[in-house]
Amino acid sequence: MNYTLNQLKIFLKIAELKSITKASESLHLTQPAVSIQLKNFQDQF
């Protein structure tokens, strides 16, 4: 498991808001960028 702090922040924000779109808005990132980071995070498990 070699995930980044950024990936953890994104994962926690998605869990908190229960929405990738809302998380991306909250983090000031695009939805595709958040989805890519989430996929990379999941691939490490």
C-alpha positions in Angstrom: 0.0 0.0 0.0 1.7 3.1 -1.2 -1.0 5.7 -1.5 -0.5 9.4 -1.3 -1.9 11.9 1.3 -3.8 13.5 -1.6 -5.5 10.2 -2.4 -6.5 9.8 1.3 -7.9 13.3 1.4 -10.0 12.6 -1.7 -11.2 9.3 -0.4 -12.2 10.8 2.9 -14.0 13.7 1.3 -16.0 11.3 -1.0 -16.9 9.2 2.0 -17.9 12.4 4.0 -20.1 13.9 1.2 -21.2 10.5 -0.3 -20.6 12.0 -3.8 -17.7 12.2 -6.2 -19.1 15.3 -7.8 -19.6 17.1 -4.4 -16.2 16.0 -3.3 -14.6 17.4 -6.5 -16.4 20.7 -6.0 -15.3 20.9 -2.3 -11.7 20.1 -3.2 -11.7 22.5 -6.2 -10.8 19.6 -8.6 -12.4 18.3 -11.7 -14.6 15.3 -11.4 -12.4 13.2 -13.7 -9.3 14.1 -11.6 -11.1 12.9 -8.5 -12.3 9.7 -10.2 -8.8 8.9 -11.4 -7.3 9.4 -7.9 -10.0 7.2 -6.4 -9.3 4.5 -9.0 -5.6 4.7 -8.3 -6.3 4.5 -4.5 -8.6 1.5 -5.0 -6.1 -0.3 -7.2 -3.6 -0.4 -4.3 -5.8 -2.7 -2.3 
